[in-house]
Amino acid sequence: MTAETYKGDAYCVKCKEKRDFEGTVKVSESGRRMAQGICPVCGTKVNRILGKAQ
C-alpha cells in the first residue's frame, strides 16, 4: 500500500506566505486528514488541514 500524497499550497509561518509544496497525507488524532511537507524556500515543516477522513 502506498502513502497518499498531496500537491498544493500551504501557508508557511516562517516566510509568512503561501508556498507550493508536495507532501504526505496523514490522519490526525481527531480524525482529520492533513498534508505535511517541507517549505521549498526556508525548509520549515508546513501543514495543510484537509477534509475529514472517511
Biopython code that builds the backbone (N, CA, C, O; Angstrom):
import numpy as np
from Bio.PDB.StructureBuilder import StructureBuilder

atoms = [
    (1, "MET", "N", (0.840, -1.185, 0.000)),
    (1, "MET", "CA", (0.000, 0.000, 0.000)),
    (1, "MET", "C", (0.887, 1.250, 0.000)),
    (1, "MET", "O", (1.811, 1.358, 0.805)),
    (2, "THR", "N", (0.608, 2.171, -0.886)),
    (2, "THR", "CA", (1.406, 3.392, -0.960)),
    (2, "THR", "C", (0.731, 4.498, -0.155)),
    (2, "THR", "O", (-0.492, 4.531, -0.022)),
    (3, "ALA", "N", (1.537, 5.386, 0.368)),
    (3, "ALA", "CA", (1.013, 6.513, 1.133)),
    (3, "ALA", "C", (0.396, 7.532, 0.180)),
    (3, "ALA", "O", (0.890, 7.746, -0.926)),
    (4, "GLU", "N", (-0.679, 8.149, 0.623)),
    (4, "GLU", "CA", (-1.337, 9.175, -0.187)),
    (4, "GLU", "C", (-0.478, 10.439, -0.181)),
    (4, "GLU", "O", (0.042, 10.842, 0.859)),
    (5, "THR", "N", (-0.336, 11.051, -1.344)),
    (5, "THR", "CA", (0.456, 12.279, -1.436)),
    (5, "THR", "C", (-0.457, 13.452, -1.766)),
    (5, "THR", "O", (-1.555, 13.274, -2.294)),
    (6, "TYR", "N", (0.012, 14.642, -1.449)),
    (6, "TYR", "CA", (-0.728, 15.875, -1.697)),
    (6, "TYR", "C", (0.206, 16.860, -2.373)),
    (6, "TYR", "O", (1.357, 17.026, -1.967)),
    (7, "LYS", "N", (-0.299, 17.509, -3.405)),
    (7, "LYS", "CA", (0.476, 18.542, -4.087)),
    (7, "LYS", "C", (-0.400, 19.782, -4.152)),
    (7, "LYS", "O", (-1.459, 19.774, -4.779)),
    (8, "GLY", "N", (0.045, 20.843, -3.503)),
    (8, "GLY", "CA", (-0.739, 22.070, -3.466)),
    (8, "GLY", "C", (-0.005, 23.137, -2.690)),
    (8, "GLY", "O", (1.224, 23.149, -2.632)),
    (9, "ASP", "N", (-0.778, 24.042, -2.087)),
    (9, "ASP", "CA", (-0.136, 25.122, -1.354)),
    (9, "ASP", "C", (-0.532, 25.082, 0.115)),
    (9, "ASP", "O", (-1.569, 24.533, 0.487)),
    (10, "ALA", "N", (0.319, 25.677, 0.930)),
    (10, "ALA", "CA", (0.077, 25.811, 2.363)),
    (10, "ALA", "C", (0.759, 27.083, 2.827)),
    (10, "ALA", "O", (1.674, 27.584, 2.173)),
    (11, "TYR", "N", (0.312, 27.597, 3.949)),
    (11, "TYR", "CA", (0.888, 28.826, 4.499)),
    (11, "TYR", "C", (2.124, 28.484, 5.313)),
    (11, "TYR", "O", (2.065, 27.658, 6.224)),
    (12, "CYS", "N", (3.239, 29.114, 4.987)),
    (12, "CYS", "CA", (4.477, 28.944, 5.745)),
    (12, "CYS", "C", (4.538, 30.049, 6.793)),
    (12, "CYS", "O", (4.519, 31.233, 6.455)),
    (13, "VAL", "N", (4.612, 29.664, 8.056)),
    (13, "VAL", "CA", (4.611, 30.634, 9.145)),
    (13, "VAL", "C", (5.912, 31.435, 9.167)),
    (13, "VAL", "O", (5.907, 32.620, 9.500)),
    (14, "LYS", "N", (7.007, 30.800, 8.818)),
    (14, "LYS", "CA", (8.301, 31.484, 8.844)),
    (14, "LYS", "C", (8.421, 32.497, 7.697)),
    (14, "LYS", "O", (8.876, 33.620, 7.914)),
    (15, "CYS", "N", (8.018, 32.112, 6.485)),
    (15, "CYS", "CA", (8.080, 33.015, 5.325)),
    (15, "CYS", "C", (6.917, 34.015, 5.309)),
    (15, "CYS", "O", (7.006, 35.069, 4.680)),
    (16, "LYS", "N", (5.832, 33.675, 6.002)),
    (16, "LYS", "CA", (4.600, 34.474, 6.024)),
    (16, "LYS", "C", (3.992, 34.612, 4.635)),
    (16, "LYS", "O", (3.474, 35.669, 4.276)),
    (17, "GLU", "N", (4.061, 33.530, 3.853)),
    (17, "GLU", "CA", (3.472, 33.483, 2.516)),
    (17, "GLU", "C", (2.980, 32.076, 2.232)),
    (17, "GLU", "O", (3.401, 31.111, 2.870)),
    (18, "LYS", "N", (2.063, 31.978, 1.243)),
    (18, "LYS", "CA", (1.638, 30.662, 0.784)),
    (18, "LYS", "C", (2.707, 30.104, -0.133)),
    (18, "LYS", "O", (3.220, 30.811, -1.001)),
    (19, "ARG", "N", (3.041, 28.841, 0.056)),
    (19, "ARG", "CA", (4.071, 28.180, -0.752)),
    (19, "ARG", "C", (3.513, 26.880, -1.322)),
    (19, "ARG", "O", (2.757, 26.174, -0.655)),
    (20, "ASP", "N", (3.891, 26.572, -2.560)),
    (20, "ASP", "CA", (3.557, 25.278, -3.150)),
    (20, "ASP", "C", (4.494, 24.236, -2.568)),
    (20, "ASP", "O", (5.695, 24.473, -2.439)),
    (21, "PHE", "N", (3.942, 23.077, -2.217)),
    (21, "PHE", "CA", (4.757, 22.002, -1.668)),
    (21, "PHE", "C", (4.153, 20.663, -2.051)),
    (21, "PHE", "O", (3.020, 20.590, -2.528)),
    (22, "GLU", "N", (4.906, 19.628, -1.840)),
    (22, "GLU", "CA", (4.442, 18.264, -2.064)),
    (22, "GLU", "C", (4.723, 17.489, -0.793)),
    (22, "GLU", "O", (5.847, 17.505, -0.291)),
    (23, "GLY", "N", (3.708, 16.807, -0.264)),
    (23, "GLY", "CA", (3.893, 16.104, 0.995)),
    (23, "GLY", "C", (2.992, 14.896, 1.107)),
    (23, "GLY", "O", (2.256, 14.555, 0.181)),
    (24, "THR", "N", (3.064, 14.257, 2.260)),
    (24, "THR", "CA", (2.268, 13.065, 2.520)),
    (24, "THR", "C", (1.034, 13.432, 3.333)),
    (24, "THR", "O", (1.037, 14.402, 4.091)),
    (25, "VAL", "N", (-0.020, 12.641, 3.163)),
    (25, "VAL", "CA", (-1.272, 12.866, 3.882)),
    (25, "VAL", "C", (-1.317, 11.918, 5.071)),
    (25, "VAL", "O", (-1.115, 10.712, 4.927)),
    (26, "LYS", "N", (-1.584, 12.474, 6.242)),
    (26, "LYS", "CA", (-1.693, 11.692, 7.473)),
    (26, "LYS", "C", (-3.033, 11.992, 8.119)),
    (26, "LYS", "O", (-3.639, 13.031, 7.856)),
    (27, "VAL", "N", (-3.497, 11.075, 8.970)),
    (27, "VAL", "CA", (-4.742, 11.280, 9.706)),
    (27, "VAL", "C", (-4.383, 11.674, 11.129)),
    (27, "VAL", "O", (-3.629, 10.971, 11.801)),
    (28, "SER", "N", (-4.924, 12.802, 11.593)),
    (28, "SER", "CA", (-4.622, 13.286, 12.942)),
    (28, "SER", "C", (-5.422, 12.495, 13.971)),
    (28, "SER", "O", (-6.266, 11.670, 13.619)),
    (29, "GLU", "N", (-5.148, 12.756, 15.242)),
    (29, "GLU", "CA", (-5.847, 12.070, 16.326)),
    (29, "GLU", "C", (-7.331, 12.401, 16.342)),
    (29, "GLU", "O", (-8.140, 11.591, 16.794)),
    (30, "SER", "N", (-7.702, 13.587, 15.853)),
    (30, "SER", "CA", (-9.108, 13.993, 15.827)),
    (30, "SER", "C", (-9.847, 13.450, 14.605)),
    (30, "SER", "O", (-11.040, 13.704, 14.444)),
    (31, "GLY", "N", (-9.150, 12.706, 13.743)),
    (31, "GLY", "CA", (-9.790, 12.102, 12.586)),
    (31, "GLY", "C", (-9.738, 12.942, 11.325)),
    (31, "GLY", "O", (-10.337, 12.570, 10.316)),
    (32, "ARG", "N", (-9.049, 14.049, 11.356)),
    (32, "ARG", "CA", (-8.926, 14.895, 10.166)),
    (32, "ARG", "C", (-7.672, 14.525, 9.385)),
    (32, "ARG", "O", (-6.651, 14.135, 9.951)),
    (33, "ARG", "N", (-7.782, 14.659, 8.065)),
    (33, "ARG", "CA", (-6.621, 14.421, 7.208)),
    (33, "ARG", "C", (-5.811, 15.697, 7.126)),
    (33, "ARG", "O", (-6.374, 16.789, 7.048)),
    (34, "MET", "N", (-4.490, 15.569, 7.142)),
    (34, "MET", "CA", (-3.643, 16.739, 6.962)),
    (34, "MET", "C", (-2.436, 16.369, 6.132)),
    (34, "MET", "O", (-1.873, 15.282, 6.257)),
    (35, "ALA", "N", (-2.052, 17.305, 5.280)),
    (35, "ALA", "CA", (-0.875, 17.124, 4.441)),
    (35, "ALA", "C", (0.308, 17.778, 5.138)),
    (35, "ALA", "O", (0.222, 18.925, 5.579)),
    (36, "GLN", "N", (1.411, 17.047, 5.236)),
    (36, "GLN", "CA", (2.622, 17.569, 5.854)),
    (36, "GLN", "C", (3.739, 17.533, 4.837)),
    (36, "GLN", "O", (3.924, 16.542, 4.130)),
    (37, "GLY", "N", (4.485, 18.627, 4.771)),
    (37, "GLY", "CA", (5.600, 18.707, 3.845)),
    (37, "GLY", "C", (6.611, 19.728, 4.314)),
    (37, "GLY", "O", (6.557, 20.200, 5.450)),
    (38, "ILE", "N", (7.527, 20.063, 3.434)),
    (38, "ILE", "CA", (8.605, 20.995, 3.741)),
    (38, "ILE", "C", (8.486, 22.210, 2.818)),
    (38, "ILE", "O", (8.254, 22.062, 1.618)),
    (39, "CYS", "N", (8.646, 23.401, 3.376)),
    (39, "CYS", "CA", (8.655, 24.634, 2.584)),
    (39, "CYS", "C", (9.885, 24.613, 1.683)),
    (39, "CYS", "O", (10.998, 24.423, 2.173)),
    (40, "PRO", "N", (9.709, 24.805, 0.368)),
    (40, "PRO", "CA", (10.861, 24.749, -0.541)),
    (40, "PRO", "C", (11.824, 25.928, -0.388)),
    (40, "PRO", "O", (12.960, 25.848, -0.856)),
    (41, "VAL", "N", (11.403, 27.015, 0.250)),
    (41, "VAL", "CA", (12.251, 28.198, 0.383)),
    (41, "VAL", "C", (13.095, 28.146, 1.651)),
    (41, "VAL", "O", (14.315, 28.297, 1.595)),
    (42, "CYS", "N", (12.436, 27.929, 2.812)),
    (42, "CYS", "CA", (13.167, 28.019, 4.079)),
    (42, "CYS", "C", (13.381, 26.668, 4.761)),
    (42, "CYS", "O", (14.173, 26.585, 5.700)),
    (43, "GLY", "N", (12.698, 25.606, 4.318)),
    (43, "GLY", "CA", (12.905, 24.278, 4.890)),
    (43, "GLY", "C", (12.094, 23.983, 6.137)),
    (43, "GLY", "O", (12.306, 22.948, 6.769)),
    (44, "THR", "N", (11.170, 24.862, 6.514)),
    (44, "THR", "CA", (10.321, 24.653, 7.678)),
    (44, "THR", "C", (9.201, 23.680, 7.330)),
    (44, "THR", "O", (8.754, 23.623, 6.185)),
    (45, "LYS", "N", (8.749, 22.913, 8.324)),
    (45, "LYS", "CA", (7.635, 21.992, 8.117)),
    (45, "LYS", "C", (6.345, 22.789, 7.961)),
    (45, "LYS", "O", (6.064, 23.682, 8.760)),
    (46, "VAL", "N", (5.553, 22.467, 6.924)),
    (46, "VAL", "CA", (4.265, 23.118, 6.696)),
    (46, "VAL", "C", (3.167, 22.065, 6.741)),
    (46, "VAL", "O", (3.383, 20.914, 6.364)),
    (47, "ASN", "N", (1.983, 22.472, 7.207)),
    (47, "ASN", "CA", (0.829, 21.591, 7.306)),
    (47, "ASN", "C", (-0.354, 22.243, 6.625)),
    (47, "ASN", "O", (-0.497, 23.466, 6.634)),
    (48, "ARG", "N", (-1.203, 21.415, 6.033)),
    (48, "ARG", "CA", (-2.462, 21.899, 5.476)),
    (48, "ARG", "C", (-3.543, 20.929, 5.909)),
    (48, "ARG", "O", (-3.442, 19.727, 5.667)),
    (49, "ILE", "N", (-4.581, 21.454, 6.550)),
    (49, "ILE", "CA", (-5.694, 20.639, 7.006)),
    (49, "ILE", "C", (-6.608, 20.365, 5.814)),
    (49, "ILE", "O", (-7.024, 21.286, 5.110)),
    (50, "LEU", "N", (-6.911, 19.099, 5.601)),
    (50, "LEU", "CA", (-7.808, 18.681, 4.525)),
    (50, "LEU", "C", (-9.146, 18.291, 5.147)),
    (50, "LEU", "O", (-9.388, 18.609, 6.311)),
    (51, "GLY", "N", (-10.000, 17.629, 4.424)),
    (51, "GLY", "CA", (-11.296, 17.218, 4.947)),
    (51, "GLY", "C", (-11.182, 16.072, 5.936)),
    (51, "GLY", "O", (-10.091, 15.563, 6.192)),
    (52, "LYS", "N", (-12.327, 15.670, 6.492)),
    (52, "LYS", "CA", (-12.344, 14.556, 7.431)),
    (52, "LYS", "C", (-12.043, 13.249, 6.717)),
    (52, "LYS", "O", (-12.398, 13.069, 5.552)),
    (53, "ALA", "N", (-11.389, 12.343, 7.422)),
    (53, "ALA", "CA", (-11.105, 11.021, 6.869)),
    (53, "ALA", "C", (-12.399, 10.224, 6.814)),
    (53, "ALA", "O", (-13.242, 10.328, 7.705)),
    (54, "GLN", "N", (-12.547, 9.436, 5.771)),
    (54, "GLN", "CA", (-13.775, 8.654, 5.618)),
    (54, "GLN", "C", (-13.571, 7.230, 6.025)),
    (54, "GLN", "O", (-14.504, 6.430, 5.959)),
]
sb = StructureBuilder()
sb.init_structure("model")
sb.init_model(0)
sb.init_chain("A")
sb.init_seg("    ")
for serial, (resi, resn, name, xyz) in enumerate(atoms, 1):
    if name == "N":
        sb.init_residue(resn, " ", resi, " ")
    sb.init_atom(name, np.array(xyz, "f"), 0.0, 1.0, " ", f" {name:<3s}", serial, name[0])
structure = sb.get_structure()
